Amino acid sequence: MALQFSLNFWLSLMIGVSFFSACKIGVDGEVCSAENCAMKDINQIINNKKLQNCSFLGLVVPNSFELGPLLQSASFVADPSLPYLDFSGRRFRFGKVENKNVVIVMTGLGMLNAGIATELLLSLFKVESVLHFGIAGNADSKLHVGDVAIPQYWAHTGLWNWQRFGDGPNNELALESNGDYTRKFGYLKFADYTTQNNTKAKNSTTAENLLNNVWYQPEEIFPIDGTPEVRQHAFWVPVDGKYYQLAKKLEGMKLEGCVNSTCLQRPPMVVRVARGCSADIFVDNAAYREFLHSKFNVTPLDMESAAVALVCLQHKTPFITIRALSDLAGGGSAESNEAAVFASLAAQNAVTVLIRFITLLS
């Protein structure tokens, strides 16, 4: 899986593309030019027996405040000889969690960053599976802040075909006949959310909205064992079946319920759920939250997990996502929308569950 391309390919790619920036190896490395650094870094990977002879769990996390609790945990021990490798703007940290070899990468915000970081992770190193973790908004009002949701499926719900005004559900979408777009996964009708005299006129036969309808679309993927440039489509991406079954053992875990003297009304819990979704959208809107939950039966809403899922699908790499709920997207009770207060608690709970899951793998 790792280093699937020849060294010459990597070198020519990195020399010719300005995307690759200066990098640094370990704590004593020196910053170098993009070209020299790319060659030095690939040689370091090729010639490093530890990296060549060892497989890793790939731990993928969006942001530093979600990563912090793991690095500060007694369960994580950094590799003394190769604590990290900086490559293309990402830092890959090496070590052990519960005696399992891990490589950790922080992606940054959003689908693009998550996809790039995961692609680099799976292309550069021998990664046996990916465990993605962090916090998320919540679309299911039955669950609470601090709960940890583990979905069986993920979808990218930010890829749309925006339908021309005047066209309806029975009208073919632009480029649908070419197989580029589909009406299979349903649509959002903006007129359903037009308000009149401060009252939502849902399903109104008279209200019109120039934004009309947007239809949700599957992603194009190109599996590593497929024909190059021959696309496949994916909407609901399943996590690894064995991992999802194993996650049942996480139910009943004791999780943190207080930030300083501010405590949740009930202890948080770990819940396996049906679905989660991602898009480059921060959802702080109750109407859209309710739509996503009723339409797709999703619980966590985030900006990275589906990208990780799609890259893992392309690489045929097992993965699972652990997301702690930090707020009820769009508001609700005073407790349910306190992301500013409980984000740190949610981040800690996600790491607690991650470490326990890794223990179950050992």
N, C-alpha and C positions, 0 to 999 in steps of 0.2 A: 504494500500500500504506500509506504513512504518512499521518497526518492524514485518515483516511477519514471521520471524522465532522465535522460542522460545528463552528465555533468556539462557537456558542451552546449546542450540545449538551454540549461539554466543560465549558464554564463552569457550566452549570446542574448538571451531574453533580458537579463538584468542590465547588461551593458547598454542595450539599445532602448530601454524604457526608462524615462526619467522618474517614473513612479517610485522606484526603489531609492530610498534615502540612506544617509549614513547610518551605520550600525555599530554595535559594540559587543564583544564577547566577554561575558563574566565580569567580575568586579575590577579586573586589572586591564581590560581591553582598551584600545585606543580608538578614538573617532577617526574615521578615514573617509576618503571620497567615495561617492556612490559606486563607481566602477570597481575600484580596488577593494572596497568593503564587500561588495557582492561576491567577488571571487574568493576573498579571504573567508567569508562566512560560509559559503557553500563547501569550500575545502574543509573548514572546521567540522561541518556536519558529516561530510563524507569520511573523513579520517578519524572521527571520534568513535572509538570502539563502544563506549557507553551508549551513544545514540544508535549505533548500528546493531548492537546485540540486545538492546532492551526495548520492550514495548511498553506503552504508557496508557493510562487512562487520560483522556483529554478533558480538562476542566475548563469550561468556557463561561465567562461572566461579563456582563455589560460594562459596569462602572466601578470606580475605585472604592466607593463606600460599600458596594456589595462584595468586593474582593477582600477588603480589609479584615473582616471577621475570620476569614479562612487563614490569611497570613498570620494573624495574631493567635490563632488557635494552637494549643499544645499538640494537636493531632497532625499538624503540618510541620515537616522537618525539611528544610532546604538542603539540596545536594551540596556538600562542602566543596566539591571539585568543579562543578558546573552549576552555580546557582541560577543563572539565567543566560539567555541569548537574545540579543536585540536584533530584530530583522524587520525591515520595511515598516518601521514605525510602531511595531508591536514588540512587547517584551514577553518572551516565553520562559517561564519559571519552571525549574526542575526540582523535584524532591519526592517525598513520600507522604502519603496520608493513610494512616492506619496500615502501614507497611506495604502499601500499594504504590508502585511507581506512577507519578503523575507529571504531566506538563500542563501548566496553567497559562491561559492567555486572556487578557482583558480586551474586549472588542471595541469599546466605545459605543456611542448611542446610534441606534437605528439599524435598518435592514442591510444597507450597504456595508457598514462597518462590520456587522456580525458575519455577513457572508464572506467578506475578504479574510477576516481573521480565522474563520473556520477552515476556509480553503487552504490558507497557508499552513495551518496546524496539520491538516490531513495530508498535505503534499510533502511537507518537510520531514515529518517524524513518523515513527511506527506507532500509530494510535489504534488501539484495539477497540475502543468505544469512546463516545463523547457523553459527558455529563454536563448539562447546561443548567445554571442556577442563577437566581437573582430575585427581584421583587416584581410585582405586577399590579395593575389595577384589577378590580373585581367587577364582574358583570352579574354575579348571582347574589342577590340580596339575602339569600339564606345563609351565606357564609360571612365570616367576619374578618376584620383586620387581624393580621397575625397568623391566620390559617395558612397552611401550605398546600397548594393545589398541584397535583401531578396528572396532567391530561394524557389521554391515550392517543389523541390526534391533534395536529397543529395545521393551521391554514394561514396563508397570507391573504388578508382581506383588504389590501390596499391596491390591488390590481383591478382596474375597472374598465369597462367599455361604457362611455357616457353617451346615452342615446339622444338622438336629435329630438328637439321639441316637436310634439305632435305625434310622434311614434309611440306605440304602446307595446305591451307584452307579446302581442301576436305579430309584431313587425320584426322582420329579420334585422339583426344588428349589422353594422358596417363590418365587412370582411368576414362575416360569419360563414359564408359559403366557401371561403378558402380554408376554413378550419382554424383560423387564427383566434376567433372568439366564439363564445357559446352562451346560450341562455339556460344551461343546465343548473347552475347554482343559485339562480334567483337574483332579485334586484331590490334596490331601495328606491321607493317613489317619494320624491321630495314633497309633493303636494299633500301627502298624508300627514305632514308636519307643519302645514300652513296654519297659522292661528288667526282667528277672527274674534274680536272683542275679548282678547286674552284667553280664549277657549280653543283648545286644539281641535281642529276640524278633521279628525282622522277619518279616512275613507269617505271624505266629502265628494259628492259628484259634481260640485260646482267650483270648488277651489282648484286653481291651476297654478303651476310653478314653472317658470322658464327653465329651471334646472332639470326638469323632467325626471328621468330614471337613470340610475347607474347599475350596471350588471356586474356581478362579481365574477372574476376570471381566474382560471388555473394558471400556474406558472409553467413556463417551458423549462425542462431540465434535459441534461445531456449526460446520461450515466456513463461511468468510466468503462463499462463493459458493453456499451452500445456502439452504434456506428457514428463516428464524428459528424457533427452538423445535422444529424437526424434527431429531431426533437421528440420528446415525450411530454405529456402534460401531467401535472400533479396539483391537486387542491388539498385534500385531506391527507396529510403525511402521518403514518402511524409511528409511534415510538417503538422501540424494540419490545416484542411480545413478552420475552422472558423477564426483561427488566420491569415491565409494567406489572407482571404477576408478583415479582419479588417486592415491589413497592407496597404491596398489601401489608407486608410485615411492619411497615413504618407507621401504620395506623395505631393510635393509642400512645404515641410518643408524648412525653412531657416537653412542652415548649415554653419559652419565655412569654410572660403576659404583662410585664410592667416596664415602663421607661421611667427611671427614677421613682417618683411617688405616684405617677399616673399609670393606672392599671386598666386593662380591658375588663369588660363585664363578665366574660367567661374565658376559661383557658383556651388558647389556640389549639387547633388540631390539624392533623395531616389527613387529606382527603384525596383519593383518586377520583378524577372527574372525566367526563367524556371528551371534552374538547377545549382547546385554547386557540386564540388567534392573535396575529401580529400585523402591524402596519406602521408606516412612518407617520403616525398620528398619536398625539397624546390625548386620550379620550377623557375629557372632563365635562361630559354632556350626558345627562340621564336618559334623554330620548334615544340617542344613538346606542348607549349601553343596553337599554331595554330591547332595542331592535336586534342587536347582535345576539343577545341571549335568547330571545324568542325565535329568531330566524335560524341560528346555527347551534344553539345549545352550548355556547361557550362560557367558560368561567374566567380564567385569567386573560387579561388584555395587556399586551406588551408591544415592544418595538424591535425585538431581536429573535425570539425563539423560532419563528417560522423560517427565517433565513438559515439558522443553524440546522433545522430539520431538513430543509431542501438540499443544502450542501452535503449533509450526511447521506441523504437518499441518493444523490448523484454518485457518491463514493462507496455506496453499499456498506456504510459504517453504522453499527448499532448506536442508538442514542436514547436519552431520556432527558426530560426537562423538569426541574423542581423550581417552582415559583411561589414565593410567599406573598400574600395579598397585603398591600399597603394602604388601600383606600377603596371605597365603593365609587367607581368612576362616575362622576357627575353629581355626587352628593347623595345624602340620605340622612340618617341620624347623625347627631353630633359625633358619635364615636366612629361611625363607618367611613367618614371622609376626613380623617385626621392624618393624611399622608405626612405632613410636616412633623407631626409628633411621633408617629409610629413607624416611619420608614426604617429607622435604625433597628427597631425590634424585628421588623419583617426580614431585613437583611440577615440578622443573626439567626433567625429561625430557619431561613433557607439554608444557611451553612450548617446548622445543627443537623438538619435532615440529610443534607448531602453527605456529611461525614458518617452518619449512621448507615446510609445506603452503601457507601464504600466498604464499611465494615461487613455488611451482608455479602458483598462480593468476595471477600477474603476467604 
